[in-house]
C-alpha cells in the first residue's frame, strides 16, 4: 500500500492511495495496482488511458503530523499513517515494473522512484471489517521517501517472451470520445 502526496506533477498537485499485489505477465514479474484513488480528475484519466491503472476519484486528506504523515480516504474510512525511524534518510533509486490491463489488453509499465528513503512504521486503519482492504489493517514495516521523483515510462504491449523492451510505444485510444465515436 502506498500513500503519496505530489506537490508538483504534469497534472498539478494531488494525493494518491494505491494498493498493489505481485503479478506476472508471461515471464515478466511485477506489481499490479488493484485499487487506486486520486484527488485529480486529470491524473485519473491519464492513469487509466496511458497505463491501465484502476484510478478512481475520491476524497483524500493529507496531514503532516509531528512525527510523520497521514493520508485518510474519506469515502471508505481508510487511514494510512507513517512514522519514520531515525533522523536521516539514504539516497534511493528503485526500479519498478507494473503489470496492468488496459483497454487494448495487458501491458507492462516500467518506471523508477528516487528520493531520500528511511525506514518507517506504517499503521493502516480500516473502519469497516467487511472492506476488502481490511486485510491490510495493522502496523507494518515500511519506507518513507522524501523528495520523491517518480518516472513512469510508456506502457508496452508485450508480444513474445523477451520483446517487452522492443514493443511499440502507443496510447490505445484518445482520452475523450464524442457520441458518434470520433476522437474529440
C-alpha positions in Angstrom: 0.0 0.0 0.0 1.4 3.4 -0.9 0.2 6.9 0.2 1.7 9.7 -1.8 1.2 13.5 -2.0 2.6 15.0 -5.2 3.4 18.7 -4.7 4.1 19.0 -8.4 3.2 16.8 -11.4 2.2 17.3 -15.0 -1.4 17.5 -13.9 -0.7 19.7 -10.8 -0.6 18.8 -7.1 -2.7 15.8 -5.9 -2.8 12.9 -3.4 -3.0 9.2 -4.2 -3.6 6.0 -2.3 -2.7 2.7 -4.1 -2.8 -1.0 -3.3 -0.5 -3.3 -5.4 -0.2 -7.1 -5.5 2.5 -9.3 -7.1 1.6 -10.3 -10.6 3.2 -11.6 -13.8 2.6 -11.4 -17.5 4.3 -14.4 -19.1 7.9 -14.3 -17.7 7.5 -10.6 -16.7 7.1 -10.3 -12.9 5.9 -7.0 -11.4 3.2 -5.4 -9.3 -0.4 -5.0 -10.4 -2.2 -2.0 -8.9 -5.6 -3.3 -7.9 -7.0 -0.3 -6.1 -6.1 3.3 -6.6 -7.8 6.5 -5.6 -6.7 10.0 -6.5 -7.9 13.6 -6.0 -7.1 14.8 -9.5 -9.5 14.1 -12.5 -6.7 14.7 -15.0 -4.5 12.1 -13.1 -7.3 9.6 -13.2 -7.9 9.9 -17.0 -4.1 9.8 -17.8 -3.6 6.8 -15.5 -6.4 4.8 -16.9 -5.8 5.5 -20.6 -1.9 5.5 -20.7 -1.0 2.9 -18.1 -4.2 0.9 -17.2 -4.2 1.9 -13.6 -7.7 1.5 -12.0 -7.8 5.1 -10.8 -11.0 6.4 -9.2 -11.7 9.8 -7.8 -12.0 10.2 -4.0 -11.6 12.5 -1.1 -8.2 12.2 0.4 -6.9 14.3 3.2 -3.1 14.5 3.6 -1.9 15.6 7.0 1.6 16.3 8.3 2.0 15.1 11.8 4.7 15.9 14.4 6.4 12.5 13.7 5.2 11.6 10.2 2.3 11.9 7.8 -1.2 10.5 7.4 -3.5 10.0 4.4 -7.2 9.5 5.0 -9.6 8.2 2.4 -12.9 9.7 3.5 -15.4 7.6 1.5 -14.1 4.2 2.8 -12.8 5.5 6.1 -9.2 4.1 5.5 -6.2 5.8 7.1 -2.5 5.2 6.4 -0.1 6.8 8.9 3.7 6.7 8.5 6.2 7.5 11.3 9.9 7.5 10.2 12.6 5.8 12.2 15.9 7.6 12.5 16.9 11.2 11.6 18.5 10.9 8.2 17.5 9.2 5.0 19.7 7.5 2.5 19.5 8.2 -1.3 17.5 5.5 -3.0 16.8 4.6 -6.6 14.3 1.8 -7.1 13.3 0.3 -10.4 9.8 -1.0 -10.7 7.6 -2.7 -13.1 3.8 -2.6 -13.2 1.7 -5.3 -14.9 -1.7 -3.8 -15.8 -4.7 -4.5 -18.0 -5.5 -1.6 -20.4 -8.3 -1.1 -23.0 -6.1 -2.8 -25.6 -5.0 -5.7 -23.4 -2.3 -6.4 -20.9 0.7 -4.0 -20.7 4.0 -3.8 -18.8 4.8 -0.4 -17.4 8.4 0.2 -16.4 9.3 3.0 -14.1 11.6 4.2 -11.3 11.4 6.0 -8.0 14.2 8.1 -6.4 14.4 10.1 -3.3 15.6 10.1 0.3 14.4 6.9 2.0 14.3 6.0 5.6 12.6 3.1 7.5 9.2 3.8 8.9 6.4 2.2 10.9 3.2 2.3 8.9 -0.2 2.0 10.5 -3.2 1.1 8.4 -6.7 1.6 9.8 -9.9 0.3 8.0 -13.1 1.1 9.8 -15.3 -1.5 8.0 -14.3 -5.1 8.8 -16.0 -6.2 5.5 -14.0 -3.8 3.4 -11.6 -5.7 1.0 -8.8 -3.5 2.3 -9.4 -4.7 5.9 -6.7 -7.4 5.3 -4.1 -4.6 5.3 -5.1 -3.2 8.7 -2.5 -3.2 11.4 1.1 -2.0 11.9 3.7 -2.8 9.3 7.3 -2.0 8.5 7.6 0.4 5.6 9.7 3.2 4.0 9.0 6.9 4.0 10.5 8.7 1.0 11.2 12.5 1.0 11.8 14.4 -2.3 10.2 11.6 -4.3 10.7 11.7 -8.0 8.6 9.1 -9.9 9.1 8.4 -13.5 6.7 6.2 -15.4 7.7 5.1 -18.9 5.2 4.4 -21.7 3.3 1.2 -21.3 4.4 -1.6 -23.6 2.3 -4.3 -25.1 4.3 -7.5 -24.9 4.5 -9.9 -27.9 6.7 -12.8 -27.1 9.0 -13.8 -24.2 11.6 -11.0 -24.4 10.0 -8.4 -26.5 8.6 -6.0 -23.9 11.6 -3.7 -24.4 11.0 -3.6 -28.1 7.2 -3.4 -28.1 5.5 -0.4 -29.8 5.0 2.6 -27.6 1.5 3.8 -28.2 -1.6 5.1 -26.4 -4.5 2.8 -27.0 -7.2 5.4 -27.5 -7.9 9.1 -27.0 -9.0 10.2 -23.6 -12.3 11.7 -24.7 -14.8 10.4 -27.2 -17.8 12.2 -28.7 -21.2 10.5 -29.2 -20.5 9.2 -32.7 -17.2 7.6 -31.8 -14.8 10.1 -33.3 -12.0 11.3 -31.2 -12.5 14.7 -29.6 
